[in-house]
Amino acid sequence: MSQYQQIRVRVEPVYKDGLAKAFPRLQALLSQVDNRLIKESPPLYELVPLLVALSQRQDLPDKVGEAVSRLGQPIVQIRLKAEEALGGWRLSAAEKLLNDLEDAFRALEEALPGR
């Protein structure tokens, strides 16, 4: 490894109008775990640990708990595969997995009860 330089591959958000507009129910829910999400819009890739933390809460309403339980595990698995692909510089595979991650988060957004 170079002493003064690094090569990095990272996932960056490209929401048109932010997380709250793209995924309002998810943003409201995850803001309970990390209130920085009230103003910040990190990539979905970075929200997975917050989703895991949320899934461990015992005080979730039934419909929310059911949706997180049913759809959260596939999201975690996709993120792990994307992390492996990014780390291995398999960027085409990583891109496909990030698209799959978006689809999985859209499914979760639709499964969450409305505000």
C-alpha positions in Angstrom: 0.0 0.0 0.0 1.2 3.4 -0.9 2.3 5.6 2.1 0.6 8.7 0.8 -2.2 7.6 -1.5 -5.2 5.2 -1.5 -7.6 3.9 -4.1 -11.1 3.9 -2.8 -14.4 2.6 -4.2 -17.4 3.9 -2.3 -21.1 4.2 -2.7 -22.6 7.7 -2.8 -26.2 8.8 -2.7 -27.8 10.3 -5.8 -31.3 11.1 -4.6 -33.0 13.8 -6.6 -34.7 15.3 -3.6 -33.2 13.4 -0.6 -34.0 10.3 1.3 -37.1 11.8 2.9 -38.7 12.3 -0.5 -37.6 9.0 -2.0 -38.4 6.8 1.0 -40.5 8.9 3.5 -41.7 6.0 5.7 -38.3 4.4 5.9 -36.7 7.8 6.6 -39.1 8.5 9.4 -38.7 5.1 10.9 -34.9 5.0 10.7 -34.7 8.6 12.1 -35.8 7.1 15.4 -32.6 5.1 15.4 -30.3 7.9 14.1 -31.7 11.4 14.2 -29.0 12.6 11.7 -31.3 11.2 9.0 -33.7 14.0 9.6 -31.3 16.2 7.6 -28.9 13.8 5.9 -29.5 11.5 3.0 -26.8 8.7 3.0 -26.9 6.0 0.4 -29.2 3.0 1.1 -26.1 0.9 1.4 -25.2 2.8 4.6 -28.7 2.4 6.0 -28.5 -1.3 6.4 -26.8 -1.2 9.9 -29.5 1.1 11.1 -32.1 -1.3 9.8 -30.5 -4.1 11.7 -30.5 -2.0 14.9 -34.2 -1.2 14.3 -35.0 -4.9 13.9 -33.6 -5.6 17.3 -36.1 -3.2 19.0 -38.9 -4.8 20.9 -41.2 -1.8 20.8 -42.0 -1.8 17.1 -45.7 -1.7 16.0 -46.8 -5.1 14.7 -47.0 -4.1 11.0 -43.6 -2.4 11.2 -42.0 -5.3 13.0 -43.4 -7.8 10.5 -42.2 -5.8 7.5 -38.8 -5.3 8.9 -38.5 -8.9 9.9 -39.7 -10.3 6.6 -37.8 -7.9 4.3 -34.8 -6.9 6.4 -32.8 -10.1 6.1 -32.8 -10.1 2.3 -31.6 -6.5 2.5 -28.7 -7.5 4.8 -27.7 -10.4 2.5 -27.7 -8.2 -0.6 -25.6 -5.6 1.2 -23.1 -8.2 2.3 -22.8 -9.5 -1.3 -22.4 -5.9 -2.6 -19.7 -5.3 0.0 -17.8 -8.4 -1.2 -18.2 -7.3 -4.9 -16.9 -3.8 -4.1 -14.0 -5.1 -2.1 -13.1 -7.4 -4.9 -13.4 -4.7 -7.5 -16.2 -6.6 -9.3 -18.0 -3.3 -10.1 -20.4 -4.7 -12.6 -21.7 -7.2 -10.0 -21.7 -4.5 -7.4 -23.8 -2.2 -9.6 -26.4 -5.0 -10.1 -26.4 -5.7 -6.3 -27.0 -2.0 -5.6 -29.9 -2.1 -7.9 -31.2 -5.2 -6.1 -30.7 -3.3 -2.8 -32.8 -0.4 -4.1 -35.6 -2.8 -5.2 -35.5 -4.4 -1.7 -35.7 -1.0 0.0 -38.6 0.0 -2.2 -40.4 -3.2 -1.2 -39.8 -2.4 2.4 -41.0 1.2 1.9 -44.2 -0.1 0.4 -44.7 -2.6 3.1 -44.4 0.0 5.9 -47.6 1.5 7.2 -48.3 5.0 6.0 -47.8 8.0 8.1 
